[in-house]
């Protein structure tokens, strides 16, 4: 037997039982109010109440249907406004992604007031206006974004700082980031942006103060952080030398002080040792520069330091040459070290040894600087033919980089 037959049978059974109950005892219901009275059976009263409830349910359902249809049909309803705003925002974001800045600003501005996420529209429109170099409009859109969603102040401040950096307004960007970090000191991206602003402003002292925080919060990769540290300390050494160049005092004192403030591990870095030695040499502290370079080269050989060692004049030039020759035992074919040894031999007036070292360096690596040193030495030694031959070799090196042009017959 199917379920429908069971249901019909159950309805018939209930109706029969209900009919028997009504026939046996119809009951009595009296409703009186002032001079009006209504008399009926209790079953009719129950039926009347059920009919009233059914009418109310039908009326309510009809009202919901009509209002829902109205919202779909009415072009000014909130639902339709949001749908149109969503479509405009999608078009605006597509124009933004394709680099059509003017159309993106227009569409995103139109959709923002009725959008479910107006912040996204305003931020994208501000970036598009910034690309158009309409900076007043860009700032106005950021203000509107804050008025609509003040709880998104961090996102708005970060966007504003980025746009100011793109414009080259680094002082304004620094002020924006300073306010942001005051309220949110652990904001990682704001910290990274601030380091970039200090770098562009060449504010090395402030950047030096920021380095420990950058390391603590892992704002940069370790290799990036180390490169930034080297750059900061090298710049501080150069800055110290430049300040003292105009001062009426010992021109190397601040350079030495800047070096001593440097962390010990950085004082072993070849790049920074070279920068320090160059500053010492530039301020007539060549003997100190020779000591620094010698100590570094004894720890670890580095071509840049070896080249600079051949240029500085130490306290004992003979000892300086002996040091270079000792290093040559481990690096006999290193062109840079051979050039340095040749220069040191010249400083000791050992012309033959200087010639041998310079010729060996030039044979190991054909370098224009070595060529010039060797040609000058050979000319002063009276070997004009050798000097001309060396000059010709150097010219051939330069000729390789010249454009191919017609030339007269030899």
C-alpha positions in Angstrom: 0.0 0.0 0.0 1.4 3.4 -1.0 1.9 6.3 1.3 -0.8 8.4 -0.4 -3.4 5.8 0.3 -2.4 5.7 3.9 -2.6 9.5 4.1 -6.1 9.5 2.5 -7.3 6.8 4.8 -5.9 8.7 7.9 -7.7 11.9 6.8 -11.0 10.0 6.3 -10.7 8.3 9.7 -10.0 11.6 11.4 -12.9 13.3 9.6 -15.2 10.4 10.6 -14.2 10.6 14.3 -14.6 14.4 14.2 -18.1 14.1 12.7 -19.1 11.5 15.3 -17.8 13.9 18.1 -19.8 16.8 16.6 -22.9 14.7 16.2 -22.7 13.4 19.8 -22.0 16.8 21.5 -21.9 20.0 19.4 -21.0 22.1 22.4 -22.1 25.7 23.0 -20.2 28.9 22.5 -21.5 32.4 23.5 -19.6 35.6 22.8 -21.3 38.7 24.3 -20.0 42.3 24.0 -22.3 45.2 25.1 -25.6 44.7 23.3 -24.2 42.2 20.8 -24.0 38.5 21.4 -23.0 35.6 19.2 -24.2 32.0 19.9 -22.8 29.0 18.0 -21.4 25.6 18.6 -17.9 25.2 19.8 -16.9 23.4 16.7 -18.0 26.2 14.5 -16.0 28.6 16.7 -12.9 26.5 16.3 -13.4 26.5 12.5 -13.9 30.2 12.5 -10.6 30.8 14.4 -8.8 28.4 12.0 -10.2 30.3 9.0 -9.0 33.7 10.5 -5.5 32.3 11.1 -5.4 31.0 7.6 -6.4 34.3 6.2 -3.8 36.1 8.2 -1.1 33.7 7.0 -2.1 34.2 3.4 -2.2 38.0 3.7 1.3 38.0 5.3 2.7 35.7 2.6 1.1 37.9 -0.1 2.7 41.0 1.4 6.2 39.4 1.5 5.8 38.4 -2.1 4.8 41.9 -3.2 7.6 43.6 -1.3 10.2 41.2 -2.5 9.1 41.7 -6.1 9.2 45.4 -5.5 12.8 45.3 -4.4 13.7 43.3 -7.6 11.7 45.7 -9.8 12.4 49.0 -8.1 15.7 50.5 -9.6 16.3 52.6 -6.4 16.0 49.7 -4.0 19.1 48.9 -1.8 19.5 45.5 -3.4 19.6 46.9 -6.9 22.0 49.7 -6.0 24.4 47.2 -4.4 24.2 45.0 -7.5 25.0 47.9 -9.8 27.8 49.0 -7.5 29.3 45.6 -7.5 29.2 45.4 -11.3 30.9 48.9 -11.5 33.5 48.0 -9.0 34.4 44.8 -10.9 34.8 46.9 -14.1 36.8 49.5 -12.2 39.2 46.9 -10.8 39.7 45.4 -14.2 40.5 48.8 -15.6 42.9 49.3 -12.7 44.6 45.9 -13.4 45.0 46.8 -17.1 46.5 50.2 -16.2 43.6 52.3 -17.5 43.9 54.8 -14.6 41.4 57.4 -15.7 38.6 54.9 -16.3 39.4 53.1 -13.0 39.1 56.3 -10.9 35.8 57.1 -12.5 34.2 53.6 -12.1 35.6 53.0 -8.6 34.4 56.4 -7.3 30.9 55.9 -8.7 30.6 52.4 -7.1 32.1 53.2 -3.7 29.1 54.9 -2.0 26.8 51.8 -2.6 29.5 49.1 -2.5 29.5 46.4 0.2 33.3 47.0 0.6 33.8 50.7 -0.1 37.3 50.7 1.4 38.7 48.6 -1.5 37.2 50.9 -4.0 38.6 54.1 -2.4 42.1 52.6 -1.9 42.3 51.4 -5.5 40.9 54.7 -6.8 43.5 56.6 -4.8 46.3 54.5 -6.3 44.9 55.0 -9.8 44.7 58.8 -9.2 48.3 58.7 -7.9 49.4 57.1 -11.2 47.7 60.0 -13.0 49.8 62.3 -10.8 46.5 63.8 -9.5 47.8 63.9 -6.0 45.1 66.1 -4.6 42.4 63.7 -5.8 44.4 60.8 -4.4 44.6 62.3 -1.0 40.9 63.2 -1.1 40.0 59.6 -1.9 42.1 58.4 1.1 40.2 60.9 3.3 36.9 59.5 2.1 38.1 56.0 2.8 38.8 57.0 6.4 35.4 58.6 6.8 33.7 55.5 5.5 35.8 53.0 7.4 37.7 54.7 10.3 38.6 51.3 11.7 40.8 50.6 8.7 43.2 53.4 9.7 46.3 51.1 9.5 45.6 50.1 5.9 44.9 53.7 4.9 48.1 55.0 6.5 50.2 52.3 4.9 48.7 53.1 1.5 49.3 56.8 2.0 52.9 56.2 2.9 53.5 54.1 -0.1 51.9 56.7 -2.4 54.0 59.5 -0.8 57.2 57.4 -1.4 56.2 56.9 -5.1 55.8 60.7 -5.4 59.2 61.3 -3.8 57.6 62.9 -0.7 59.9 61.1 1.7 59.6 63.6 4.6 55.8 63.3 4.4 56.0 59.6 4.2 58.3 59.5 7.3 55.7 61.6 9.2 52.9 59.2 8.2 54.9 56.1 9.2 56.0 57.7 12.5 52.4 58.3 13.4 51.5 54.8 12.4 54.3 53.2 14.4 53.4 55.3 17.4 50.0 53.6 17.5 51.2 50.2 16.2 54.8 49.8 17.2 55.0 46.2 16.1 53.6 46.7 12.6 56.1 44.8 10.5 55.5 46.4 7.1 55.5 49.9 8.5 58.9 49.2 10.0 60.2 47.9 6.6 58.8 51.0 4.8 60.5 53.3 7.4 63.8 51.7 6.7 63.3 52.3 3.0 62.5 56.0 3.7 65.6 56.5 5.8 67.7 54.9 3.1 66.3 57.2 0.5 66.8 60.2 2.8 70.4 58.9 3.6 69.6 59.4 7.2 72.3 56.9 8.3 72.1 57.7 12.0 68.4 57.0 12.2 68.7 53.9 10.1 71.5 52.6 12.4 69.1 53.0 15.3 66.4 51.1 13.4 68.7 48.1 12.6 68.2 46.2 15.9 64.4 46.5 15.5 64.6 45.2 12.0 66.6 42.2 13.2 64.3 41.5 16.2 61.2 41.5 14.0 62.8 39.7 11.1 61.6 42.4 8.8 64.3 41.6 6.3 66.1 38.4 5.1 69.4 37.9 6.8 71.4 38.5 3.7 69.4 41.8 3.1 70.0 42.9 6.6 73.7 42.2 6.5 74.0 44.1 3.2 72.1 47.0 4.7 74.3 47.0 7.8 77.4 47.2 5.6 76.0 50.0 3.6 75.0 52.0 6.7 78.4 51.7 8.4 80.3 52.4 5.2 78.2 55.6 4.7 78.8 56.6 8.4 82.5 56.3 7.8 82.3 58.4 4.7 80.0 60.9 6.5 82.4 61.2 9.4 85.3 62.0 7.0 83.3 64.6 5.1 82.2 66.4 8.3 85.8 66.6 9.5 87.1 67.8 6.1 85.6 71.2 7.0 86.5 71.1 10.7 89.7 72.6 12.1 90.8 69.5 14.0 92.3 66.1 13.5 90.6 64.9 10.3 90.7 61.2 11.2 89.4 61.3 14.7 85.7 60.9 13.9 86.4 58.3 11.3 88.3 56.3 13.9 85.5 56.8 16.4 82.9 55.6 13.9 85.0 52.5 13.2 85.3 51.7 16.9 81.5 52.1 17.5 81.0 49.4 14.8 80.2 45.9 16.0 83.2 43.6 16.2 81.9 41.2 13.6 81.6 44.0 11.1 85.1 45.2 11.7 86.2 41.9 10.0 84.2 42.5 6.9 86.5 43.2 3.9 84.2 45.8 2.4 84.1 47.9 5.5 87.8 47.4 6.2 88.4 48.8 2.7 86.1 51.8 3.3 87.9 52.5 6.6 91.4 52.2 5.1 90.4 54.6 2.3 89.2 57.1 4.8 92.4 56.8 6.8 94.4 57.2 3.6 92.4 60.2 2.5 93.1 61.9 5.8 96.9 61.3 5.9 96.8 58.3 8.2 98.4 55.9 5.8 100.5 54.2 8.5 97.3 53.3 10.4 95.7 52.2 7.2 98.6 49.9 6.5 98.3 48.3 9.9 94.6 47.7 9.5 95.1 46.2 6.0 98.0 44.0 7.1 96.0 42.6 10.1 93.0 41.9 7.9 95.1 40.2 5.2 96.9 38.1 7.8 93.5 36.8 8.8 92.0 36.3 5.4 93.3 37.1 1.9 91.1 39.6 -0.1 92.0 41.0 -3.5 90.5 44.5 -2.8 92.5 44.8 0.4 95.6 43.5 -1.3 95.3 46.1 -4.1 94.9 48.9 -1.5 97.8 47.5 0.5 100.0 48.2 -2.5 98.8 51.9 -2.6 99.3 52.9 1.1 102.7 53.9 2.5 103.4 52.2 5.8 106.0 53.0 8.4 108.4 50.4 7.1 108.2 50.1 3.3 110.7 47.2 3.2 108.7 45.3 5.7 105.6 46.0 3.7 107.1 44.5 0.6 108.2 41.4 2.6 104.6 41.0 3.8 103.4 41.0 0.2 106.1 38.5 -0.9 105.0 36.3 2.0 101.5 36.3 0.7 102.7 35.5 -2.8 104.0 32.2 -1.5 100.3 31.2 -1.1 99.0 33.1 -4.1 101.8 33.1 -6.6 99.7 33.9 -9.7 97.3 36.4 -8.3 97.5 39.4 -10.6 96.2 41.9 -8.0 98.8 40.8 -5.4 101.6 40.9 -8.0 100.6 44.4 -8.9 100.7 45.4 -5.3 104.2 43.8 -4.9 105.4 45.6 -7.9 104.3 49.0 -6.5 105.9 48.2 -3.2 109.1 47.2 -4.9 109.0 50.6 -6.7 108.5 52.3 -3.3 111.7 50.6 -2.1 113.5 51.6 -5.4 113.9 48.0 -6.4 113.4 48.6 -10.1 114.2 45.2 -11.4 112.0 43.4 -8.9 109.2 45.9 -9.6 109.5 45.2 -13.3 109.4 41.4 -12.8 106.3 41.7 -10.6 104.5 44.0 -12.9 105.3 41.9 -16.0 104.1 38.8 -14.1 100.9 40.6 -13.1 100.2 41.8 -16.7 100.9 38.3 -18.1 98.4 36.8 -15.5 95.7 39.4 -16.2 95.8 42.0 -18.9 94.7 45.0 -16.9 94.9 48.6 -18.1 96.2 49.9 -14.7 99.0 47.3 -14.6 99.8 48.2 -18.2 100.1 51.9 -17.3 102.3 51.1 -14.3 104.6 48.9 -16.3 104.9 51.2 -19.3 105.8 54.2 -17.0 108.4 52.1 -15.2 110.0 50.8 -18.4 110.2 54.3 -19.9 112.0 55.6 -16.8 114.3 52.6 -16.8 115.3 53.6 -20.4 113.6 50.7 -22.1 111.7 52.7 -24.6 111.0 49.8 -26.9 109.5 47.8 -24.0 107.5 50.8 -22.9 106.1 51.2 -26.4 105.3 47.5 -26.7 103.4 47.6 -23.4 101.5 50.7 -24.4 100.6 49.0 -27.7 99.4 46.0 -25.8 97.3 48.3 -23.6 95.9 50.1 -26.7 94.9 46.7 -28.1 92.9 46.0 -25.0 91.0 49.3 -25.4 90.6 48.7 -29.1 88.6 45.6 -28.4 85.9 47.8 -27.0 85.8 50.3 -29.8 83.2 50.2 -32.6 84.1 48.6 -35.9 84.8 51.5 -38.3 86.6 51.9 -41.6 90.3 52.8 -41.2 93.0 54.0 -43.7 95.6 51.5 -44.9 98.6 51.2 -42.7 
